[in-house]
Amino acid sequence: DADRLSEPGPTETDYHGRRALTGGRRLGCATRVLRDAVLRVPAESQVHRQVVRKAVGHQSVPVDPVVQLRYVEVPEPTLASTVGDLQRLRVALAEQWQLGAEGAQVGIDHAALVGLQPALAVGNRGVTVAVRSDGPESVVVAVWPGLRDVLHGVAFDVGSTTLAGHLCELGSGEVLASAGRMNPQIGYGEDVMSRLSYVLMNPGGEQQLTSAVREALAEMVADLARDAGVDTESVLEVTLVGNPVMHHLALGLDPRELGTAPFALATTEAVTVRASELGLGVHPGARVYAPPCIAGHVGADTAAMVLAEGPHRGHDLTLLVDVGTNAEIVLGNDDLLLACSSPTGPAFEGAQITGGQRAARGAVERVRIDPETLEPRLRVVGCGLWSDDDGFDRAIRRTGITGICGSGIIEAIAELFLAGVVTADGRIVRPAGSHSPRLVEHGRTLAFRLCDDPVLEVSQTDVRAIQLAKAALQAGCRLLMDRLGVSTVDRIRLAGAFGSHIDPTYAMVLGLLPDCDLDRVEAAGNSAGTGALMALLSTSARGEVERVTAAIDKVETAIEPAFQEHFVQAMSFPHAQLPYPWLAERVQLPVATSTTARPARRRKRAEV
């Protein structure tokens, strides 16, 4: 509210005369905050804004979109025939394209019906229609005079933190433009649970969150269309994926039930709604398709990840992991797929960490520590140089070092573990004979100083936070492995922005994941966005994701006694009991955690 801020002074008045301050904007350097207030910093003013890392991957998919263009020549009306132009259009579609030829009548949207006769007149009885074929039903959703051969669609990945969108040509499958931005819901809560709390405590809160994300998606559609040089009216199909809460809010479904056990979804089926109901600013006949959610905390984004990664298409036992505040985990192959979510918390995203932050320019993202001298080398987001390289200080002069993000804290603790500064049970200790000034006393505990200016330290509390997060992730993986009766996996795919930027070796050193051949632990990129794009371009991909998700066995970690047992054992680095022979071939682990010979993969009949 304006009364929470000081009145505009001469500096703002002068600035407003040169560059208008619209939409309630104020100059931060000339405004005093008088009492509690919520301030929004526009993206163009953010020096340290988060880096949106959601590029779409490339997967082979047949281009057979649910909406296709059909040019038809419709016979002239005659006095001898009393049928209408819609009926003549249906006959032309049946004769020229075999649509509705087997008795299934082709429907038509009201807006398309309104435009049919004007289009026939302008096109001299030749028109192009957009026909949406969903199962046995076909509907004309748009009509244009003459020949039209280009149609567009948009695929959205609605994340808790970031939104990613891709506009493509539906006929060729070519991606013409991509964009990403922060999810504006972050103003109501940093993560999914805080937004659920906002909804539960504020009547009408779900409508505020729904409006916020829909407005952002509509703006992204306009931006994508502008970047691609196309009209938003040419967008006839939209796909949307997200975790259950994001999915429900974007579609206008009440998310309250997802906040308490048994975490009931509004629906576990795929959802198709008119884009106009979401206010996306595309063609009036456009639809929005959302793949099925799998379980209360395993959403349509995980379904899209499964579609993109395809563990069900091969015999290799594959572990898919998407790390966020809740980690979504899928394990299986062409025999069986299992899925669960695990409450890792926000530590991997830099929260609850001393100096922790999201991945923004200036955040430490890579760490190396000399095991002899304990001197660290750092690399920050937005700069390709290490801290001991010539020109590093000059390169980061504008941003400086601002904190440490998830991948940075993982590498820092892993390097400290390998150097003997962090023990297997997570204690920070001074190695025998070391007098390094990097180890700083804080009462009864030690911290490791990564940086002096500004002061950036890894504290005992930070190590504990990562232990809790990684134990939850490892326990979820082990729970699924128990169900399948296996002790190791063939390959691991790390999805999402965090998975794309974490070093698999360091993740394995800390025991975030079960032991695996490190050559077969790979970043999957934004596989949820890739899956959304596949569903946009391919009707058969939609059928595949619906069949596969319906067959996935869901495991609820909250009611599994074995989860706690696995959690306790996984608190150690890398694990209290299980060997890591693949890892031991790559790095020299501390003696207390040396491993034995590599076990053969075991598998017994699953008891599910």
C-alpha positions in Angstrom: 0.0 0.0 0.0 1.2 3.5 -0.8 0.8 4.7 2.8 3.5 2.2 3.9 6.1 4.2 1.8 7.3 7.7 1.9 5.8 10.3 -0.4 7.5 10.8 -3.8 10.3 13.4 -3.5 12.0 15.6 -6.1 14.2 12.7 -7.4 11.2 10.6 -8.3 9.3 13.6 -9.7 12.3 14.4 -11.9 12.7 10.8 -13.0 8.9 10.4 -13.7 9.2 13.4 -16.0 11.8 11.6 -18.1 10.6 8.0 -17.8 7.1 7.4 -16.5 6.8 5.3 -13.3 3.8 3.3 -14.2 1.8 0.6 -12.3 2.7 1.9 -8.8 6.4 1.7 -9.4 8.8 3.6 -7.2 12.5 4.3 -7.2 14.1 2.1 -4.5 17.0 4.5 -4.0 14.6 7.4 -3.2 11.9 5.7 -1.2 11.8 4.9 2.5 9.8 2.0 3.9 7.7 3.3 6.8 6.4 0.0 8.1 5.9 -3.6 7.1 5.3 -3.9 3.3 5.6 -6.4 0.5 7.7 -5.1 -2.4 8.1 -6.5 -5.8 11.3 -5.9 -7.8 10.6 -6.1 -11.6 12.8 -8.5 -13.5 14.5 -5.7 -15.5 15.7 -4.2 -12.2 17.1 -7.4 -10.7 20.9 -7.6 -10.8 20.8 -11.0 -9.0 17.6 -12.4 -10.5 17.4 -16.2 -10.7 18.8 -17.9 -13.8 16.0 -19.8 -15.5 17.5 -23.1 -16.7 14.7 -24.9 -18.5 15.8 -25.6 -22.0 13.8 -28.3 -23.8 15.5 -31.5 -24.9 15.3 -33.3 -28.2 13.4 -36.6 -28.4 12.2 -38.5 -31.4 8.5 -38.4 -31.6 6.0 -38.9 -34.5 4.5 -35.5 -35.5 0.8 -36.3 -35.4 -0.8 -33.4 -33.5 -4.3 -33.7 -32.2 -5.2 -30.6 -34.3 -4.6 -30.7 -38.0 -5.4 -28.5 -41.0 -7.6 -29.7 -43.8 -8.3 -27.8 -47.0 -11.6 -28.6 -48.5 -13.7 -27.4 -51.4 -17.4 -27.2 -50.3 -20.1 -27.5 -53.0 -22.3 -24.5 -53.8 -25.7 -24.5 -52.3 -28.6 -25.1 -54.7 -32.4 -24.6 -54.6 -32.7 -28.3 -55.0 -31.0 -29.0 -51.7 -32.1 -27.8 -48.3 -29.0 -28.8 -46.4 -26.9 -26.2 -44.7 -23.3 -25.3 -45.3 -22.1 -27.2 -42.2 -23.6 -30.3 -43.6 -21.9 -29.7 -47.0 -18.7 -29.2 -45.1 -19.1 -32.5 -43.4 -19.7 -34.2 -46.7 -16.6 -32.6 -48.1 -14.5 -33.7 -45.1 -15.7 -37.3 -45.5 -15.1 -37.4 -49.3 -11.8 -35.5 -49.4 -10.2 -36.5 -46.0 -12.3 -39.5 -44.8 -13.2 -37.6 -41.7 -16.6 -38.8 -40.4 -16.8 -41.3 -43.3 -17.5 -44.2 -40.9 -20.5 -42.7 -39.2 -18.9 -40.6 -36.5 -20.2 -37.1 -37.1 -17.7 -34.3 -37.2 -18.7 -31.6 -34.6 -18.0 -27.9 -34.8 -17.3 -25.2 -32.2 -19.9 -22.3 -32.1 -17.2 -19.7 -33.0 -16.2 -21.8 -36.0 -19.8 -22.2 -37.1 -20.3 -18.4 -36.9 -17.3 -17.9 -39.2 -18.1 -20.7 -41.6 -20.3 -18.9 -44.2 -18.1 -15.7 -44.3 -15.1 -17.9 -44.9 -16.8 -19.8 -47.7 -17.8 -16.6 -49.3 -14.3 -15.0 -49.1 -12.6 -18.3 -50.1 -14.9 -18.9 -53.1 -16.1 -22.1 -51.4 -12.5 -23.2 -50.6 -11.7 -23.1 -46.9 -9.1 -24.5 -44.5 -10.5 -26.0 -41.3 -8.6 -26.9 -38.1 -10.0 -30.3 -37.0 -9.3 -31.5 -33.5 -9.5 -35.3 -33.3 -9.5 -36.6 -29.7 -10.2 -40.3 -29.7 -13.3 -41.1 -31.9 -14.5 -37.5 -31.8 -13.5 -34.9 -34.4 -14.4 -31.2 -34.0 -13.9 -28.3 -36.3 -12.3 -25.6 -34.0 -11.4 -23.0 -36.6 -12.2 -22.0 -40.2 -10.2 -19.8 -42.6 -10.9 -18.8 -46.2 -8.6 -20.3 -48.8 -5.5 -22.3 -48.1 -3.7 -22.1 -44.8 -0.8 -24.4 -44.1 0.6 -23.3 -40.7 -0.7 -23.9 -37.2 1.0 -23.4 -33.8 0.9 -24.8 -30.3 2.5 -24.0 -27.0 3.9 -26.4 -24.4 4.2 -25.2 -20.8 6.1 -26.6 -17.8 4.6 -24.9 -14.8 7.2 -25.2 -12.0 6.9 -24.0 -8.5 9.8 -21.6 -9.1 9.9 -21.1 -12.8 7.6 -21.2 -15.8 9.0 -22.5 -19.2 7.1 -22.3 -22.5 7.9 -23.5 -26.0 6.0 -22.4 -29.2 6.3 -24.7 -32.1 4.8 -25.3 -35.6 2.5 -28.2 -35.3 3.0 -29.5 -38.8 6.8 -29.8 -38.7 7.4 -30.0 -34.9 9.9 -27.2 -35.2 10.3 -25.1 -31.9 10.2 -21.5 -33.0 10.6 -19.8 -29.7 11.2 -20.6 -26.0 10.9 -18.5 -22.9 11.2 -18.8 -19.2 10.3 -16.6 -16.2 9.8 -16.7 -12.5 6.5 -18.1 -11.3 4.7 -15.0 -9.8 3.1 -17.3 -7.2 6.5 -17.0 -5.4 5.1 -13.8 -3.9 2.7 -15.9 -1.9 5.2 -18.6 -0.8 8.6 -19.9 -1.7 7.5 -23.4 -2.2 4.5 -25.6 -2.7 3.8 -26.2 1.0 3.9 -22.5 1.8 1.5 -21.7 -1.0 -0.8 -24.5 0.2 -0.6 -22.8 3.7 -1.5 -19.5 2.1 -4.6 -21.1 0.5 -5.6 -22.8 3.7 -5.3 -19.6 5.8 -6.7 -17.1 3.4 -10.2 -17.4 1.9 -10.0 -17.0 -1.8 -6.3 -17.5 -1.8 -6.5 -20.2 -4.4 -8.1 -17.8 -6.8 -5.3 -15.3 -6.3 -2.7 -18.0 -7.0 -4.7 -19.2 -10.0 -5.0 -15.7 -11.4 -1.3 -15.0 -10.9 -0.1 -18.0 -12.9 -2.7 -17.7 -15.6 -1.8 -14.0 -16.2 1.9 -15.0 -16.4 1.1 -17.8 -18.9 -0.9 -15.4 -21.1 2.0 -12.9 -21.1 4.3 -15.7 -22.1 2.1 -16.7 -25.0 2.2 -13.1 -26.2 6.0 -13.0 -25.8 6.5 -16.3 -27.5 4.3 -15.3 -30.4 6.2 -12.0 -30.8 9.6 -13.7 -30.7 8.4 -16.3 -33.3 6.8 -13.6 -35.5 3.4 -15.3 -35.4 -0.1 -14.3 -34.3 -1.5 -15.6 -31.0 -4.6 -16.5 -32.9 -2.7 -19.2 -34.8 -2.1 -21.1 -31.5 -4.7 -23.9 -31.5 -3.4 -26.3 -28.9 -1.6 -25.9 -25.5 -0.2 -28.6 -23.2 0.5 -28.0 -19.6 2.4 -30.0 -17.0 3.3 -29.4 -13.4 3.4 -30.9 -9.9 0.0 -31.6 -8.4 -0.4 -28.2 -6.7 0.7 -26.2 -9.8 -1.5 -28.4 -12.0 -4.5 -27.9 -9.8 -4.0 -24.1 -9.5 -3.4 -23.5 -13.2 -6.5 -25.5 -14.1 -8.6 -23.8 -11.4 -9.0 -26.9 -9.3 -9.0 -26.6 -5.5 -5.6 -27.7 -4.1 -6.6 -27.9 -0.4 -7.0 -31.7 -0.3 -3.3 -31.9 -1.4 -2.2 -30.2 1.9 -3.3 -33.0 4.3 -3.4 -36.8 4.2 -4.5 -38.7 2.2 -3.4 -36.0 -0.3 -6.4 -36.6 -2.7 -6.2 -35.4 -6.2 -9.2 -33.8 -7.9 -8.6 -36.3 -10.8 -6.0 -38.8 -11.9 -7.1 -38.6 -15.5 -5.8 -36.3 -18.3 -7.7 -33.0 -18.4 -8.8 -31.1 -21.5 -10.3 -27.6 -21.2 -10.9 -24.7 -23.5 -7.9 -22.3 -23.4 -10.4 -19.4 -23.1 -11.4 -20.7 -19.7 -7.8 -20.1 -18.6 -7.6 -16.7 -20.3 -4.4 -17.5 -22.3 -5.2 -15.2 -25.2 -4.9 -17.7 -27.9 -7.5 -18.8 -30.6 -11.0 -19.1 -29.2 -11.1 -22.7 -30.4 -7.9 -23.7 -28.7 -7.8 -26.4 -26.0 -5.4 -27.0 -23.1 -4.3 -30.6 -22.4 -2.8 -31.6 -19.1 -1.4 -35.2 -18.8 -2.5 -37.2 -15.8 -1.2 -36.7 -12.3 0.1 -40.0 -10.8 -0.4 -39.5 -7.1 -0.9 -36.8 -4.4 2.7 -35.5 -4.7 3.6 -37.1 -8.0 2.2 -34.9 -10.7 1.7 -34.4 -14.5 5.3 -33.2 -14.6 6.5 -36.6 -13.5 4.2 -38.2 -16.1 5.8 -36.0 -18.7 9.2 -36.9 -17.5 8.4 -40.6 -17.8 7.1 -40.0 -21.4 10.3 -38.2 -22.3 12.8 -40.6 -20.7 10.9 -43.8 -21.6 12.1 -46.2 -18.9 9.1 -48.4 -19.9 10.6 -48.8 -23.5 13.7 -50.7 -22.4 15.0 -53.5 -20.2 17.6 -51.4 -18.4 16.5 -50.8 -14.8 16.3 -47.0 -14.8 16.0 -44.6 -11.9 14.5 -41.2 -12.7 14.9 -38.5 -10.1 13.6 -34.9 -10.2 14.9 -33.0 -7.2 12.9 -30.2 -5.7 11.2 -29.4 -2.3 9.7 -32.8 -2.9 11.7 -35.2 -5.0 9.8 -37.2 -7.5 11.3 -40.7 -8.0 10.4 -43.3 -10.7 12.1 -46.7 -10.9 11.6 -49.5 -13.4 11.7 -50.8 -16.9 9.5 -52.5 -19.5 8.3 -55.0 -16.8 7.1 -52.6 -14.1 7.3 -48.9 -13.0 7.1 -47.7 -9.4 6.8 -44.0 -8.3 7.0 -42.1 -5.1 7.8 -38.6 -3.7 10.2 -37.9 -0.9 10.2 -34.8 1.3 13.7 -33.5 0.7 12.9 -30.0 1.7 14.4 -26.8 0.2 18.1 -27.3 1.2 19.0 -28.5 -2.3 17.7 -25.2 -3.6 19.9 -23.2 -1.2 17.3 -22.6 1.5 18.1 -23.3 5.1 21.8 -22.9 4.2 24.1 -20.2 5.6 24.5 -17.8 2.7 22.2 -20.1 0.6 20.3 -18.8 -2.3 18.8 -19.8 -5.6 20.9 -20.1 -8.7 21.4 -16.4 -9.6 24.4 -14.5 -10.9 27.1 -14.3 -8.2 26.0 -17.5 -6.5 28.8 -20.1 -5.9 28.0 -23.1 -8.0 31.3 -25.1 -8.1 33.8 -25.7 -5.3 37.2 -27.4 -5.2 39.2 -27.8 -2.0 42.9 -28.8 -1.9 43.1 -31.8 0.5 46.6 -30.8 1.7 46.2 -27.0 2.3 42.4 -26.9 2.5 42.4 -23.8 0.3 39.2 -23.5 -1.8 38.6 -22.6 -5.4 35.2 -21.3 -6.4 33.2 -20.7 -9.5 30.0 -18.6 -9.6 27.0 -18.5 -11.8 27.5 -16.2 -14.7 31.3 -16.4 -14.8 33.3 -19.2 -16.4 36.5 -18.4 -14.4 37.6 -20.0 -11.2 38.4 -17.8 -8.2 42.2 -18.3 -8.6 42.1 -17.5 -12.4 43.5 -14.1 -13.6 40.6 -11.7 -14.2 38.1 -13.4 -11.8 37.7 -10.4 -9.6 37.2 -8.1 -12.6 34.7 -10.5 -14.2 32.5 -10.6 -11.1 32.9 -6.9 -10.2 29.3 -6.0 -10.9 27.7 -8.9 -9.0 30.3 -10.0 -6.6 29.9 -13.3 -4.7 26.4 -13.2 -3.3 25.9 -16.6 -1.7 25.9 -20.3 -2.5 23.3 -22.3 -4.5 22.3 -26.0 -4.3 25.0 -27.4 -6.6 27.6 -25.3 -4.8 26.8 -26.6 -1.3 26.7 -30.2 -2.5 30.2 -29.8 -4.0 31.5 -27.9 -0.9 30.4 -30.6 1.6 31.5 -33.4 -0.7 35.0 -31.9 -1.1 35.2 -31.4 2.7 34.3 -35.0 3.2 37.0 -36.2 0.7 39.5 -33.9 2.5 38.7 -35.4 5.9 37.1 -32.2 7.2 33.6 -33.7 7.3 33.3 -37.1 8.8 31.0 -39.9 7.6 28.5 -39.1 10.3 28.4 -35.4 9.2 30.7 -33.7 11.9 33.0 -30.9 10.9 36.4 -31.7 12.4 40.0 -30.4 12.1 42.1 -33.0 10.4 45.2 -34.2 12.3 48.1 -31.8 11.9 46.0 -29.2 10.1 46.3 -25.5 11.2 44.2 -24.1 8.3 42.6 -20.7 9.1 39.7 -21.8 7.0 38.4 -23.8 10.0 36.6 -21.3 12.2 35.3 -22.0 15.7 31.7 -21.1 16.4 31.1 -22.0 20.0 31.3 -25.8 20.3 31.3 -26.4 16.5 33.5 -25.6 13.6 32.7 -24.0 10.3 34.7 -23.9 7.0 35.2 -20.5 5.5 34.9 -20.7 1.7 35.3 -17.0 1.1 36.6 -14.0 3.2 35.1 -11.1 1.2 32.2 -11.5 1.6 32.3 -14.0 4.5 30.8 -17.3 3.2 31.0 -20.3 5.4 29.8 -23.9 5.5 28.5 -24.5 9.0 27.6 -27.6 11.0 23.9 -26.7 10.5 24.4 -26.6 6.8 25.9 -30.1 6.8 22.9 -31.4 8.9 20.5 -29.8 6.5 22.1 -31.5 3.5 22.2 -34.8 5.4 18.4 -34.6 6.1 17.7 -33.8 2.5 19.9 -36.4 0.9 18.7 -39.1 3.4 15.1 -38.5 2.3 16.1 -38.7 -1.3 18.2 -41.9 -0.8 15.4 -43.5 1.3 12.8 -42.9 -1.4 15.1 -44.6 -3.9 15.8 -47.5 -1.6 12.1 -48.0 -0.9 11.4 -48.5 -4.6 14.4 -50.7 -5.0 13.2 -52.9 -2.1 9.8 -53.2 -3.8 11.5 -54.5 -7.0 13.9 -56.7 -5.0 17.1 -55.1 -6.4 20.3 -53.8 -4.8 21.5 -51.7 -7.7 20.3 -50.0 -10.9 21.5 -49.9 -14.5 21.2 -46.2 -15.1 20.2 -43.0 -13.3 18.7 -39.9 -15.0 18.6 -36.6 -13.1 15.8 -34.3 -14.2 15.1 -30.7 -13.7 17.3 -27.6 -13.3 19.1 -28.9 -10.2 19.7 -32.3 -11.8 21.1 -30.6 -14.9 23.7 -28.7 -12.9 24.8 -31.1 -10.1 27.9 -33.1 -10.7 26.9 -36.8 -10.5 30.2 -37.7 -8.8 29.7 -35.3 -5.9 26.0 -36.4 -5.6 27.3 -40.0 -5.3 30.0 -39.0 -2.8 27.4 -37.6 -0.4 25.1 -40.6 -1.1 22.2 -38.7 -2.6 21.7 -41.6 -5.0 22.4 -45.4 -4.9 25.7 -46.6 -6.3 25.8 -46.9 -10.1 28.3 -46.8 -12.9 29.0 -43.0 -13.0 29.2 -43.2 -16.8 25.5 -44.0 -16.7 24.4 -41.3 -14.4 23.3 -38.4 -16.6 21.4 -35.1 -16.5 18.1 -35.4 -18.3 17.5 -31.7 -18.6 14.0 -30.3 -18.5 12.4 -33.7 -19.3 9.0 -32.5 -18.0 9.1 -29.7 -20.6 10.2 -32.2 -23.3 7.4 -34.5 -22.3 4.9 -31.6 -22.6 6.3 -30.8 -26.1 5.9 -34.5 -27.1 2.3 -34.5 -25.9 1.7 -31.3 -27.9 3.1 -32.7 -31.2 1.9 -36.3 -30.9 -1.5 -37.8 -30.4 0.1 -41.2 -29.9 2.4 -39.7 -27.2 -0.7 -38.7 -25.3 -2.1 -42.2 -25.5 1.3 -43.5 -24.3 1.5 -41.3 -21.3 -2.0 -42.0 -20.2 -1.5 -45.8 -20.5 1.9 -45.8 -18.8 0.8 -43.5 -15.8 -2.3 -45.6 -15.2 0.0 -48.7 -14.9 2.5 -47.1 -12.5 2.4 -48.5 -9.0 2.4 -45.7 -6.5 4.3 -46.0 -3.2 3.4 -43.7 -0.3 6.5 -43.0 1.7 4.5 -41.5 4.6 3.0 -44.9 5.5 6.0 -47.1 4.8 7.8 -48.2 8.0 10.9 -49.1 5.9 11.2 -45.5 4.9 12.4 -44.4 8.3 14.9 -47.3 8.5 16.4 -46.3 5.1 16.4 -42.7 6.2 18.4 -43.3 9.3 21.0 -45.4 7.4 21.2 -42.8 4.6 22.2 -40.0 7.0 25.9 -41.1 6.7 28.1 -40.1 3.8 27.7 -41.9 1.5 25.7 -44.6 3.5 26.0 -46.3 6.8 25.9 -49.8 5.5 25.8 -50.1 1.7 29.0 -50.2 -0.3 29.7 -47.8 -3.2 32.2 -49.8 -5.4 31.5 -47.9 -8.6 32.2 -44.6 -6.8 35.4 -46.0 -5.3 36.8 -46.6 -8.8 36.5 -42.8 -9.4 37.5 -41.1 -6.1 39.6 -42.0 -3.1 37.0 -42.2 -0.4 38.0 -41.8 3.3 39.3 -45.0 4.8 36.3 -45.4 7.1 34.0 -45.6 4.1 36.0 -47.8 1.8 33.9 -50.2 -0.2 34.0 -53.9 -1.1 33.8 -55.6 -4.5 31.0 -54.6 -6.7 27.9 -56.7 -6.2 26.1 -58.1 -9.2 22.7 -56.7 -9.7 20.2 -58.9 -7.9 16.5 -59.2 -8.7 13.9 -61.4 -7.2 10.2 -61.5 -7.9 8.6 -58.2 -6.9 6.1 -58.4 -4.1 3.9 -55.5 -4.8 
